[in-house]
Amino acid sequence: MAESPPSSLVAFPNAKINLGLQIREKRADGYHAINSVFIPIPWCDTLEIATPAHRTTGCELHLGGHPIQGTVTDNLVHQAYELLDGQFQLPPADFHLIKAIPSGAGLGGGSADGTFTLRLLNEHFGLGLQATQLEELAESLGSDCPFFVRNAPANVTGRGELISPISLELDGWHVALIHPGIHVPTSTAFQWVTPKKDRPGLAQWNGSSPLDWSGKILNDFTRPVGQRHPEIHQALTLLHAAGATFADMSGSGSAVFGFFPTSPPEDLFKNCPNHWRTWSGSARV
C-alpha cells in the first residue's frame, strides 16, 4: 500500500442506459440470461473519499442529494469498502455521496456508486488492482457493477456480468432522459416478461448509430411496464414529439431516453409534471 495516501479523492459515478434489453431464458440458478447494450452517459453522482483523523478503523458514509432507500449499510458504497477491507485490512475511510441519478430508474446509479468506490479505494490506498480484478470484485456487488470498471459501450450477456466492448457511432449525438418518478421493482418486472431465446442477439449492432435502431432494437420490458404505468408512454411520446431519432425505456424502468442529432429543443421538458426528473447532455461520457 502507499504510505501516504492523498487526503481525499473525488469521482463522478455516471449513469448508463440500455440499448435494447432481451430476456432470453430463465437460468437454472434462478437468474435470467439477458442481452443488452450498455451505454454510459454523463448524468453523474459525486463521490468523495477521505481519510479521517478521528478514527482508526471502518468507514462512514454521508449521503446528500436525491433520497436513497435503505440503510447506509445496504448502500453499495459501504459494501464495496467492506469487500476490499476483508481482503486488504484497509485504513479507515469517510465517503460523501451526493446523489443526482434517480434510484430504481434503470440507470445503474447504485451500481456505478459501488464500482467507483472500488476504483477510488484502489487509487486512494495504492492497492494495485488491475481492471480484470476490479471486474471480478464488482461482480460480487451486483450484476451491472462490472460494466462501470471500463465504463465504455458494451454488449452485455449472462446475467449482466459478461461484458464485450462494442463500437457505436455516437459522436455529436445528444441524449435526453425523463424519469417519471415511478419505482419499478426489477423482480416484479421480470414476472411480466416471457423469455425468448430464439432471436438474433445485439452484438450485430456493432458499428451502428441511432439512425439504425428505430423499430429494430427493443427493450422487452417497455411494453409490459408501460401497460401498467401509462406515464412511461407519456414520457416516450414527449421525446418522439420533440424529434428524437430513437427513444426507449432503460432497464426495467422507469427512466426513458431519446437520442437527438443535435441539442434537444429547449422546451422539451416544459410539459413534464413537476415531480418528474429530467436531464440532457452529450451521448458520450
Secondary structure as UniProt FT lines:
FT   STRAND          8..11
FT   STRAND          14..26
FT   TURN            28..29
FT   STRAND          32..44
FT   STRAND          46..50
FT   STRAND          59..65
FT   HELIX           72..74
FT   HELIX           76..88
FT   STRAND          93..99
FT   TURN            103..104
FT   HELIX           109..124
FT   TURN            125..126
FT   HELIX           131..139
FT   TURN            140..141
FT   TURN            143..146
FT   HELIX           147..150
FT   STRAND          154..157
FT   TURN            158..161
FT   STRAND          162..165
FT   TURN            171..172
FT   STRAND          174..179
FT   HELIX           186..190
FT   TURN            191..192
FT   HELIX           203..205
FT   TURN            206..207
FT   HELIX           210..212
FT   TURN            213..216
FT   TURN            220..221
FT   HELIX           222..228
FT   HELIX           230..241
FT   TURN            242..243
FT   STRAND          246..249
FT   TURN            251..252
FT   STRAND          256..260
FT   TURN            266..271
FT   TURN            274..275
FT   STRAND          277..282
//
